[in-house]
Amino acid sequence: MAAKNRQWRWRIEAALVRGLLALSRRIGILRASALGGSVCRRIGPLLPVSNIARRNLQIAFPDSTADWQEEVLRGAWENLGRTMMELSHLRELQRTESGPGWELEGVEHIPPPGRPVIFFSAHLANWEILLRPSASTGHTVATFYRAPDNPLVDLLVRELRQDSMTLSLFPKGSRGARLALKHLAAGHCMGILVDQKMNDGLELPFFGHPAMTATGPAELALRFGCPVVPIHGERIGPCRFRLVIEKPLPAPEGNDHAAKVRSLTLMMNQAVEGWLRRRPQEWLWMHRRFPRSAYRS
C-alpha cells in the first residue's frame, strides 16, 4: 500500500511540474519568470523551511536588522521562483547584448580546451546557465546532480538540462565519482556547486562559523593538477544575467596532501562567502548549511 501511495504521489507531482512547465512555455520567458518570482516572494516566507533561512541569515549577518533579513529572504524566494519558471526556457538564454540572456565578464580566465579544469560555483541567480561560457569556448562539460526523490520529476528536469546545452550529468555518489575521474582524465572539465553541506567533508569556516564542506573538487584538482576556476552569476535584469569568471585559485604549495586539500577547499569557501555577501538575495538560504546545533532554539 505504501509503495502504491508513493507511485500516485510521484505521478501527481510530475503532473504539476509538467503543468507549470507548459504554462511557462505558453506565456513566455519574461512573464513566466515574473510570475514565479512574484508567487514565491509572497508564499515562500510563510513556509516552515523559511525558519531555517532566517537562522542562516542571523548566523551569517549577526549585525543586520530583522527587517533587512526578511527582505533578503523575500529576494531569495523570488530568485528561486524565477529560476524554476525559467527552466523550460533554458535554450533561449544565450549570450546576447541585451534582453533575456547572459553577458560574460572574465572570459580571459577560461583555460583553453584540451586540459582538465574544475569550475566551481554556488546556487546563485540562475545557476542552470553557469557552464554556458565554458561550453561555448570548446570545453566538454559535465557536472554532478542530486536527483529528486521523485524519478518522474527527475526525468523531466534532466531532459530540460540536456536539451539546453551539451552537458553530461553525473549522479552524486561513487558511480558519479568514477565518471568524473574518467571525464577529467580525457582532458575535459567539471562544473561543481560547492555551497551545500556535506557530512563527509571537512569542517571549515563559513561566515566565521564551522561548516561541513565538500573536499571532492579539491581532491580532483590536485589529482589531475588542473586549474580551479571560480564562476558565479548575477541577476541584473528581467531574465538577464552577468556570468563572472575569476582568476584560477592559486595552487597550494608543499607536499602535505591533506593540508593542500584543506587550503584549496577553504579558498573555495571564501570565494562563495564573498559572492553571498555582495548579493545575498540571490542565494538559497533555505538549507541547513551550518551544524545541526545552530538551528536548535
DRENDO-1510 file (C-alpha; in Angstrom, 1 decimal, always signed):
<recs>
REC; n; res; u; v; w
REC; 1; MET; +0.0; +0.0; +0.0 .
REC; 2; ALA; +2.8; +2.4; +0.9 .
REC; 3; ALA; +4.5; +1.8; -2.5 .
REC; 4; LYS; +1.2; +2.3; -4.3 .
REC; 5; ASN; +0.6; +5.6; -2.5 .
REC; 6; ARG; +4.2; +6.7; -3.3 .
REC; 7; GLN; +3.6; +6.0; -7.0 .
REC; 8; TRP; +0.4; +8.1; -7.0 .
REC; 9; ARG; +2.2; +10.9; -5.2 .
REC; 10; TRP; +5.0; +10.8; -7.8 .
REC; 11; ARG; +2.5; +11.0; -10.7 .
REC; 12; ILE; +0.6; +13.9; -9.2 .
REC; 13; GLU; +3.9; +15.8; -8.5 .
REC; 14; ALA; +5.1; +15.1; -12.0 .
REC; 15; ALA; +1.8; +16.3; -13.5 .
REC; 16; LEU; +2.0; +19.5; -11.5 .
REC; 17; VAL; +5.6; +20.1; -12.8 .
REC; 18; ARG; +4.6; +19.4; -16.4 .
REC; 19; GLY; +1.7; +21.8; -16.0 .
REC; 20; LEU; +4.0; +24.6; -14.7 .
REC; 21; LEU; +6.5; +24.0; -17.5 .
REC; 22; ALA; +3.7; +24.1; -20.0 .
REC; 23; LEU; +2.3; +27.3; -18.5 .
REC; 24; SER; +5.8; +28.8; -18.6 .
REC; 25; ARG; +6.3; +28.0; -22.3 .
REC; 26; ARG; +2.8; +29.3; -23.1 .
REC; 27; ILE; +3.2; +32.8; -21.5 .
REC; 28; GLY; +6.9; +33.3; -22.5 .
REC; 29; ILE; +10.1; +33.6; -20.5 .
REC; 30; LEU; +9.6; +37.2; -19.2 .
REC; 31; ARG; +6.1; +36.7; -17.9 .
REC; 32; ALA; +6.9; +33.2; -16.6 .
REC; 33; SER; +9.9; +34.5; -14.7 .
REC; 34; ALA; +8.0; +37.4; -13.2 .
REC; 35; LEU; +5.1; +35.1; -12.2 .
REC; 36; GLY; +7.3; +32.6; -10.5 .
REC; 37; GLY; +9.2; +35.3; -8.7 .
REC; 38; SER; +6.0; +37.1; -7.5 .
REC; 39; VAL; +4.3; +34.0; -6.2 .
REC; 40; CYS; +7.3; +32.6; -4.4 .
REC; 41; ARG; +8.2; +36.0; -2.9 .
REC; 42; ARG; +4.7; +36.1; -1.3 .
REC; 43; ILE; +4.3; +32.4; -0.3 .
REC; 44; GLY; +7.9; +31.3; +0.4 .
REC; 45; PRO; +8.4; +33.3; +3.7 .
REC; 46; LEU; +5.2; +31.7; +5.1 .
REC; 47; LEU; +6.6; +28.2; +4.7 .
REC; 48; PRO; +8.3; +26.4; +7.7 .
REC; 49; VAL; +11.6; +26.0; +5.7 .
REC; 50; SER; +12.0; +29.8; +5.9 .
REC; 51; ASN; +12.8; +29.5; +9.5 .
REC; 52; ILE; +16.0; +27.7; +8.5 .
REC; 53; ALA; +16.7; +30.6; +6.1 .
REC; 54; ARG; +16.1; +33.1; +8.9 .
REC; 55; ARG; +18.5; +31.3; +11.2 .
REC; 56; ASN; +21.1; +31.2; +8.5 .
REC; 57; LEU; +20.8; +34.9; +7.9 .
REC; 58; GLN; +21.2; +35.6; +11.6 .
REC; 59; ILE; +24.3; +33.5; +11.7 .
REC; 60; ALA; +25.9; +35.0; +8.6 .
REC; 61; PHE; +24.9; +38.6; +9.2 .
REC; 62; PRO; +24.6; +38.9; +13.0 .
REC; 63; ASP; +24.7; +42.8; +12.9 .
REC; 64; SER; +21.9; +43.1; +10.4 .
REC; 65; THR; +18.3; +44.0; +11.3 .
REC; 66; ALA; +15.3; +41.7; +11.2 .
REC; 67; ASP; +13.7; +43.9; +8.5 .
REC; 68; TRP; +16.9; +43.5; +6.3 .
REC; 69; GLN; +16.9; +39.8; +6.9 .
REC; 70; GLU; +13.2; +39.5; +5.9 .
REC; 71; GLU; +13.9; +41.5; +2.7 .
REC; 72; VAL; +16.8; +39.2; +1.8 .
REC; 73; LEU; +14.6; +36.2; +2.5 .
REC; 74; ARG; +11.9; +37.5; +0.2 .
REC; 75; GLY; +14.5; +38.2; -2.5 .
REC; 76; ALA; +15.9; +34.6; -2.2 .
REC; 77; TRP; +12.4; +33.2; -2.7 .
REC; 78; GLU; +11.8; +35.5; -5.6 .
REC; 79; ASN; +15.1; +34.4; -7.2 .
REC; 80; LEU; +14.2; +30.7; -6.7 .
REC; 81; GLY; +10.7; +31.2; -8.2 .
REC; 82; ARG; +12.2; +32.9; -11.2 .
REC; 83; THR; +14.8; +30.2; -11.7 .
REC; 84; MET; +12.1; +27.5; -11.6 .
REC; 85; MET; +9.9; +29.2; -14.2 .
REC; 86; GLU; +12.9; +29.8; -16.4 .
REC; 87; LEU; +13.7; +26.1; -16.6 .
REC; 88; SER; +11.6; +25.5; -19.7 .
REC; 89; HIS; +13.4; +28.4; -21.5 .
REC; 90; LEU; +17.0; +27.5; -20.8 .
REC; 91; ARG; +17.6; +27.1; -24.6 .
REC; 92; GLU; +16.6; +30.8; -25.0 .
REC; 93; LEU; +19.1; +32.1; -22.5 .
REC; 94; GLN; +22.1; +32.7; -24.8 .
REC; 95; ARG; +24.9; +35.2; -24.9 .
REC; 96; THR; +23.2; +38.5; -26.1 .
REC; 97; GLU; +23.8; +42.2; -26.0 .
REC; 98; SER; +20.5; +42.9; -24.2 .
REC; 99; GLY; +17.2; +41.4; -23.1 .
REC; 100; PRO; +16.9; +37.8; -21.9 .
REC; 101; GLY; +20.3; +36.1; -21.9 .
REC; 102; TRP; +23.7; +36.5; -20.4 .
REC; 103; GLU; +26.8; +38.6; -20.8 .
REC; 104; LEU; +30.3; +37.5; -19.8 .
REC; 105; GLU; +33.0; +39.0; -17.7 .
REC; 106; GLY; +36.4; +37.4; -17.4 .
REC; 107; VAL; +36.5; +35.2; -20.5 .
REC; 108; GLU; +40.3; +35.5; -20.5 .
REC; 109; HIS; +40.3; +33.4; -17.3 .
REC; 110; ILE; +38.9; +30.3; -19.1 .
REC; 111; PRO; +41.8; +27.9; -19.8 .
REC; 112; PRO; +42.0; +26.6; -23.4 .
REC; 113; PRO; +40.3; +23.3; -24.2 .
REC; 114; GLY; +42.3; +20.1; -24.1 .
REC; 115; ARG; +43.3; +20.0; -20.4 .
REC; 116; PRO; +41.1; +19.2; -17.4 .
REC; 117; VAL; +39.6; +22.1; -15.5 .
REC; 118; ILE; +37.5; +22.4; -12.3 .
REC; 119; PHE; +34.9; +25.2; -12.5 .
REC; 120; PHE; +33.2; +25.8; -9.1 .
REC; 121; SER; +30.2; +28.0; -8.2 .
REC; 122; ALA; +27.2; +28.3; -5.9 .
REC; 123; HIS; +23.4; +28.3; -6.2 .
REC; 124; LEU; +23.3; +32.0; -7.2 .
REC; 125; ALA; +21.0; +33.7; -9.7 .
REC; 126; ASN; +20.1; +31.1; -12.3 .
REC; 127; TRP; +22.8; +28.5; -11.7 .
REC; 128; GLU; +21.5; +26.3; -14.5 .
REC; 129; ILE; +23.3; +28.5; -17.1 .
REC; 130; LEU; +26.7; +28.9; -15.3 .
REC; 131; LEU; +28.6; +26.4; -17.5 .
REC; 132; ARG; +27.5; +28.1; -20.8 .
REC; 133; PRO; +30.8; +30.1; -21.2 .
REC; 134; SER; +33.0; +27.0; -20.8 .
REC; 135; ALA; +30.9; +25.0; -23.3 .
REC; 136; SER; +30.9; +27.9; -25.7 .
REC; 137; THR; +34.7; +28.0; -25.8 .
REC; 138; GLY; +35.0; +24.4; -26.8 .
REC; 139; HIS; +35.2; +22.6; -23.5 .
REC; 140; THR; +33.3; +19.3; -23.0 .
REC; 141; VAL; +31.4; +19.9; -19.8 .
REC; 142; ALA; +30.0; +17.7; -17.1 .
REC; 143; THR; +28.5; +18.3; -13.7 .
REC; 144; PHE; +27.2; +16.4; -10.7 .
REC; 145; TYR; +23.5; +16.4; -9.9 .
REC; 146; ARG; +21.4; +15.3; -7.0 .
REC; 147; ALA; +18.3; +13.5; -8.3 .
REC; 148; PRO; +14.9; +14.5; -6.8 .
REC; 149; ASP; +13.2; +11.8; -4.8 .
REC; 150; ASN; +10.6; +11.6; -7.5 .
REC; 151; PRO; +12.1; +9.8; -10.5 .
REC; 152; LEU; +9.4; +11.2; -12.8 .
REC; 153; VAL; +10.3; +14.8; -11.9 .
REC; 154; ASP; +14.0; +13.8; -12.2 .
REC; 155; LEU; +13.4; +12.7; -15.8 .
REC; 156; LEU; +11.7; +16.0; -16.7 .
REC; 157; VAL; +14.4; +18.1; -15.2 .
REC; 158; ARG; +17.3; +16.1; -16.8 .
REC; 159; GLU; +15.7; +16.4; -20.2 .
REC; 160; LEU; +15.4; +20.1; -19.9 .
REC; 161; ARG; +19.0; +20.5; -18.8 .
REC; 162; GLN; +20.4; +18.2; -21.5 .
REC; 163; ASP; +18.2; +19.8; -24.2 .
REC; 164; SER; +19.5; +23.3; -23.4 .
REC; 165; MET; +23.2; +22.6; -23.8 .
REC; 166; THR; +25.8; +19.8; -24.4 .
REC; 167; LEU; +26.2; +18.7; -20.8 .
REC; 168; SER; +26.9; +15.3; -19.2 .
REC; 169; LEU; +25.1; +14.8; -15.8 .
REC; 170; PHE; +26.9; +12.5; -13.3 .
REC; 171; PRO; +24.9; +11.3; -10.3 .
REC; 172; LYS; +26.3; +12.1; -6.9 .
REC; 173; GLY; +28.0; +9.1; -5.2 .
REC; 174; SER; +30.6; +6.5; -6.1 .
REC; 175; ARG; +29.3; +6.0; -9.7 .
REC; 176; GLY; +29.4; +9.7; -10.4 .
REC; 177; ALA; +32.9; +10.0; -8.9 .
REC; 178; ARG; +34.1; +7.2; -11.3 .
REC; 179; LEU; +32.6; +9.0; -14.3 .
REC; 180; ALA; +34.2; +12.3; -13.2 .
REC; 181; LEU; +37.6; +10.7; -13.0 .
REC; 182; LYS; +37.3; +9.3; -16.5 .
REC; 183; HIS; +36.0; +12.6; -17.8 .
REC; 184; LEU; +38.8; +14.6; -16.4 .
REC; 185; ALA; +41.4; +12.1; -17.5 .
REC; 186; ALA; +40.2; +12.7; -21.0 .
REC; 187; GLY; +41.1; +16.4; -20.7 .
REC; 188; HIS; +37.6; +17.6; -20.1 .
REC; 189; CYS; +36.1; +19.9; -17.4 .
REC; 190; MET; +33.8; +19.6; -14.5 .
REC; 191; GLY; +31.5; +22.2; -13.1 .
REC; 192; ILE; +30.7; +21.8; -9.4 .
REC; 193; LEU; +28.4; +23.6; -7.0 .
REC; 194; VAL; +30.3; +23.7; -3.7 .
REC; 195; ASP; +27.9; +25.7; -1.4 .
REC; 196; GLN; +25.9; +22.9; +0.2 .
REC; 197; LYS; +26.6; +21.0; +3.4 .
REC; 198; MET; +28.5; +17.7; +3.0 .
REC; 199; ASN; +28.6; +15.5; +6.1 .
REC; 200; ASP; +31.7; +13.6; +4.9 .
REC; 201; GLY; +33.7; +16.7; +4.1 .
REC; 202; LEU; +35.9; +19.0; +6.3 .
REC; 203; GLU; +34.6; +21.4; +8.9 .
REC; 204; LEU; +35.8; +24.8; +7.7 .
REC; 205; PRO; +35.0; +28.4; +8.4 .
REC; 206; PHE; +32.0; +29.8; +6.5 .
REC; 207; PHE; +30.8; +33.3; +7.6 .
REC; 208; GLY; +33.0; +32.8; +10.7 .
REC; 209; HIS; +31.3; +29.6; +11.8 .
REC; 210; PRO; +32.2; +25.9; +11.3 .
REC; 211; ALA; +30.5; +24.3; +8.3 .
REC; 212; MET; +31.0; +20.9; +6.7 .
REC; 213; THR; +32.4; +21.5; +3.2 .
REC; 214; ALA; +32.9; +19.1; +0.3 .
REC; 215; THR; +36.5; +18.3; -0.4 .
REC; 216; GLY; +35.8; +16.4; -3.7 .
REC; 217; PRO; +36.6; +19.4; -6.0 .
REC; 218; ALA; +39.9; +19.9; -4.3 .
REC; 219; GLU; +40.8; +16.2; -4.4 .
REC; 220; LEU; +40.0; +16.1; -8.1 .
REC; 221; ALA; +42.0; +19.2; -8.9 .
REC; 222; LEU; +45.1; +18.0; -7.0 .
REC; 223; ARG; +44.9; +14.6; -8.6 .
REC; 224; PHE; +44.9; +15.9; -12.1 .
REC; 225; GLY; +46.9; +19.1; -11.5 .
REC; 226; CYS; +44.2; +21.2; -13.1 .
REC; 227; PRO; +43.2; +24.8; -12.5 .
REC; 228; VAL; +40.3; +25.6; -10.2 .
REC; 229; VAL; +38.3; +28.5; -11.7 .
REC; 230; PRO; +35.6; +30.4; -9.8 .
REC; 231; ILE; +32.5; +31.4; -11.7 .
REC; 232; HIS; +29.3; +32.9; -10.5 .
REC; 233; GLY; +26.1; +34.5; -11.9 .
REC; 234; GLU; +24.4; +37.8; -11.1 .
REC; 235; ARG; +20.8; +38.6; -12.0 .
REC; 236; ILE; +21.0; +42.0; -13.5 .
REC; 237; GLY; +17.6; +42.4; -15.2 .
REC; 238; PRO; +14.5; +40.5; -16.3 .
REC; 239; CYS; +15.9; +37.1; -17.3 .
REC; 240; ARG; +19.2; +38.8; -17.8 .
REC; 241; PHE; +22.5; +37.6; -16.2 .
REC; 242; ARG; +26.1; +38.6; -15.8 .
REC; 243; LEU; +28.4; +35.5; -15.7 .
REC; 244; VAL; +31.6; +36.4; -14.0 .
REC; 245; ILE; +34.7; +34.2; -14.4 .
REC; 246; GLU; +37.5; +34.9; -12.0 .
REC; 247; LYS; +41.2; +34.1; -12.0 .
REC; 248; PRO; +42.0; +30.5; -11.1 .
REC; 249; LEU; +42.7; +29.9; -7.4 .
REC; 250; PRO; +46.4; +29.8; -6.6 .
REC; 251; ALA; +47.7; +26.2; -6.3 .
REC; 252; PRO; +48.6; +25.2; -2.7 .
REC; 253; GLU; +52.3; +24.7; -2.1 .
REC; 254; GLY; +54.0; +22.0; -0.1 .
REC; 255; ASN; +54.0; +18.2; +0.0 .
REC; 256; ASP; +51.3; +17.6; +2.6 .
REC; 257; HIS; +48.3; +16.4; +0.6 .
REC; 258; ALA; +45.8; +16.8; +3.4 .
REC; 259; ALA; +46.9; +20.4; +4.0 .
REC; 260; LYS; +46.7; +21.2; +0.3 .
REC; 261; VAL; +43.1; +19.8; +0.2 .
REC; 262; ARG; +42.2; +21.9; +3.2 .
REC; 263; SER; +43.8; +25.1; +1.8 .
REC; 264; LEU; +42.1; +24.8; -1.6 .
REC; 265; THR; +38.7; +23.9; -0.1 .
REC; 266; LEU; +38.9; +26.9; +2.2 .
REC; 267; MET; +39.7; +29.2; -0.7 .
REC; 268; MET; +36.5; +28.0; -2.4 .
REC; 269; ASN; +34.5; +28.6; +0.8 .
REC; 270; GLN; +35.9; +32.1; +1.0 .
REC; 271; ALA; +35.1; +32.8; -2.7 .
REC; 272; VAL; +31.5; +31.7; -2.2 .
REC; 273; GLU; +31.1; +33.7; +1.0 .
REC; 274; GLY; +32.3; +36.8; -0.9 .
REC; 275; TRP; +29.7; +36.3; -3.5 .
REC; 276; LEU; +27.0; +35.9; -0.9 .
REC; 277; ARG; +28.0; +39.0; +1.0 .
REC; 278; ARG; +27.7; +41.1; -2.2 .
REC; 279; ARG; +24.4; +39.6; -3.4 .
REC; 280; PRO; +22.7; +37.7; -0.5 .
REC; 281; GLN; +19.2; +37.9; -2.0 .
REC; 282; GLU; +20.2; +35.6; -4.9 .
REC; 283; TRP; +21.3; +32.6; -2.8 .
REC; 284; LEU; +19.4; +29.5; -1.5 .
REC; 285; TRP; +19.3; +30.3; +2.2 .
REC; 286; MET; +16.7; +27.6; +2.8 .
REC; 287; HIS; +19.0; +24.6; +3.6 .
REC; 288; ARG; +21.0; +23.7; +6.7 .
REC; 289; ARG; +24.5; +25.0; +5.9 .
REC; 290; PHE; +25.7; +25.0; +9.5 .
REC; 291; PRO; +25.9; +22.3; +12.2 .
REC; 292; ARG; +22.5; +21.0; +13.4 .
REC; 293; SER; +23.1; +22.6; +16.8 .
REC; 294; ALA; +22.9; +26.0; +15.2 .
REC; 295; TYR; +19.2; +25.5; +14.5 .
REC; 296; ARG; +18.1; +24.5; +17.9 .
REC; 297; SER; +16.1; +27.1; +19.7 .
</recs>
